[in-house]
């Protein structure tokens, strides 16, 4: 959802007086609320992957009353194209996919060699049907709520005055995108040994990962916040630190969008397709013959794409970003 903001920025830059409303699942609303370009968000309350025809019909009828001029449908599924069709929005733009003819009446195709990143595919849908060249793409920039950060820090008894590194060990897609938890724990141990504080961030789904990291170290300066914060809280917490170490995940894009330096670890996915959209980044990707495989689990059972990314080089990158020489570390890594 974060990457979609670049599309919203394009739309507003071209038509400053236009209204940009977004239909989205409930989990993403707090992210959309942090985008200045978004005027209104309407919840699509359906289980992911379910047709839920009645719910989509009902939402379509609500949207019909708003008399929208155009809908841009980012997902390529048939289901995603139903609500704009039910709303009788006159121009419905989207990519060819899943027998959507008629539901999509401004059908687009793309050259994968040109639109070789997810962000480019999104932004391209904001162009006119007769346009071929992408404009300069603006990176996402989420708004930060410092008052909320203060409230969260007090509630969780955090000490923001200590220099802090965020670790983001989860990845929704599956374990093939996750640097091993033991390596995150070793990294955390090294960081606290030189006076840094570590926050482990994620949702309730990552709570066990955070617990495992804390259990391996048993240091009060390593704090597991997974499952203890809302998504909007996580946005503000990430914005308050200088550097975040993260797998290729949604929170990686959040970190990039709040101007935190991103140290991104890639295994089964590709930094060429979904890079952190920021200049402040270090990318670790071994580019093995078997990667990117885009699988949820390693099909070869060796997981070298992540296992062979060393703690020493990640630690060195963190210290370099912080501008310190707290420890000696090999500073060579592939970017």
Buried (B, 14 or more C-beta within 10 A) or exposed (E): BBBBBBBBBBBBEEEEEEEBBBBBEEEBBBBBBBBEBBEEBBEBEBEEEEEBEEBBBBBBEEBEEEEBEBBBBBEBEBBBBBBBBBBEBEBBBBBEBBEBEEBBBBBBEBEEEEBEBBBBBBBBBBBEEEEEEBEEBBBBBBEBBEEBBEEBBEEBEBEBEEBBBBBBBBBEBEBBBBBBBEBBBBBBBBBBEBEBBBBBBBBEEBBBBBBBBBEBBEBEBBBBBBBBBEBBBBBBBBBBBBBBBBBBBBBBBBBBBBBBBBBBBBBBBBBEBBBBBBEBBBBBBBEBEEBBBEBEEBEEEEBBBBBEBBBBBBBBBBBBBBEEEBBEBEEEBEE
